Amino acid sequence: MASALHSTHGHRSGIQSRRLSNRDSTIYRGKYGLDSAHTILRGTLRYKGFGFALDALFQAGLLSEEKHPRLQPGSEPLTWSELLGLLLAADGDVSVADLKSRLFDRFGRNHEKLEVMEELGLIGDEPVHLAGSPLDALCGLLTSKFDFV
């Protein structure tokens, strides 16, 4: 089914992208102030590999909107490795080698997903922004890493 949602790859300025059609978007009428609209069409443009990377983040527990006690403002600082250790049901004080092993198993022994985590700086001593939930903390990290201006 996912392949049915993907249309042709776009190439602009050497960047490969995918266009995905969104489903019925009329539920967003009120949110976007389009109450009189009978039809709303939306789409998404994603860089190639985005879905794959997002799946790795999901499997690691980083897309959770649930408040996490260690991510509340005023909590003791922690690193991304410590947070991932907690999310993977370890005690949080896990070695980098053990964390990589746990993630590798969680990812079905997929090396590329582990590389995504490493490339984003999620395996290491970089401090986590205490933003309430894993997703909010991840958004803070990604915002600091990607300059779109």
C-alpha positions in Angstrom: 0.0 0.0 0.0 2.8 2.4 0.8 4.2 2.1 -2.7 0.8 3.1 -4.1 1.2 6.4 -2.3 4.5 7.3 -3.9 4.6 9.1 -7.1 7.6 9.8 -9.3 10.9 10.9 -7.8 11.6 14.6 -8.3 15.0 15.9 -9.1 15.7 19.6 -8.4 19.1 21.0 -7.7 20.5 17.5 -7.4 18.2 16.6 -4.4 16.1 13.6 -4.9 12.6 13.8 -3.4 9.4 11.9 -3.2 5.9 13.2 -3.5 3.2 11.5 -1.4 -0.5 12.2 -1.6 -2.3 12.6 1.7 -5.7 11.0 2.3 -8.9 12.9 2.8 -7.9 16.1 4.4 -11.3 17.6 5.0 -10.8 16.9 8.8 -8.4 19.9 8.7 -11.0 22.4 7.7 -11.4 23.9 11.2 -7.7 23.8 12.0 -6.7 25.8 9.0 -9.8 28.1 9.0 -11.2 26.6 5.8 -14.7 25.8 7.1 -16.4 26.6 3.8 -14.1 24.3 1.7 -15.7 21.2 0.4 -12.5 19.6 -0.9 -9.0 19.9 0.5 -6.1 18.4 -1.2 -2.8 18.1 0.6 0.5 16.5 -0.3 3.9 15.9 1.2 7.3 16.4 -0.3 10.1 14.3 1.4 13.7 13.8 0.8 14.7 10.3 -0.4 15.3 8.1 2.6 13.1 10.2 4.9 10.6 7.4 5.6 13.4 4.9 6.3 15.0 7.3 8.8 11.7 8.1 10.4 11.0 4.4 10.9 14.3 4.1 12.8 13.4 7.0 15.0 10.0 5.4 15.6 11.5 2.0 16.5 13.8 3.7 18.9 10.9 5.4 20.7 11.8 8.9 19.8 8.5 9.8 18.2 6.5 9.4 21.4 4.5 12.4 22.5 4.1 10.9 26.0 5.7 13.1 28.7 8.8 11.4 30.1 9.9 12.1 33.7 13.6 12.6 32.7 12.7 15.2 30.0 10.8 17.6 32.2 12.3 21.1 32.6 14.4 21.2 35.8 15.3 17.5 35.6 18.8 16.3 35.8 20.6 16.7 32.4 21.0 13.6 30.3 22.7 12.6 27.0 21.0 11.1 24.0 22.7 7.7 24.8 21.2 7.8 28.3 17.8 8.7 26.9 17.9 5.9 24.3 19.0 3.5 27.1 15.9 4.5 29.1 13.6 4.2 26.1 15.0 0.7 25.3 14.2 -0.4 28.9 17.8 -0.3 30.1 18.7 1.7 33.2 19.9 4.6 31.2 23.6 4.1 32.1 24.4 2.0 29.2 27.7 1.8 27.3 27.8 3.0 23.6 28.6 -0.6 22.5 25.6 -2.0 24.5 23.3 0.8 23.2 24.3 0.0 19.6 23.7 -3.7 20.2 20.3 -3.0 21.6 19.3 -0.7 18.8 20.7 -3.1 16.2 18.4 -5.8 17.6 15.5 -3.4 17.8 16.0 -2.5 14.1 15.9 -6.2 13.1 19.7 -6.2 12.7 19.6 -3.4 10.1 22.9 -1.6 9.8 21.5 1.4 7.9 19.0 2.3 10.6 21.9 2.2 13.1 23.8 4.6 10.8 20.9 7.0 10.8 21.0 7.2 14.6 24.8 7.8 14.5 24.6 10.4 11.8 22.0 12.4 13.7 24.2 12.3 16.8 21.8 10.2 18.9 24.5 7.8 20.0 26.9 9.7 22.1 27.3 12.3 24.8 25.4 15.2 23.2 23.0 16.7 25.8 19.3 16.3 25.4 17.1 19.4 25.4 14.6 18.8 28.3 11.5 19.5 26.3 8.9 17.2 27.9 8.6 14.3 25.5 11.0 12.3 23.3 9.5 13.8 20.2 9.8 17.4 21.5 13.5 16.7 22.4 14.1 15.2 19.0 12.6 18.2 17.3 14.9 20.5 19.3 17.9 18.4 18.1 16.8 18.4 14.5 16.1 22.1 14.5 19.6 22.8 15.8 21.2 20.5 13.2 19.4 21.5 10.1 19.6 25.0 8.8 16.9 25.6 6.2 17.4 29.3 5.8 
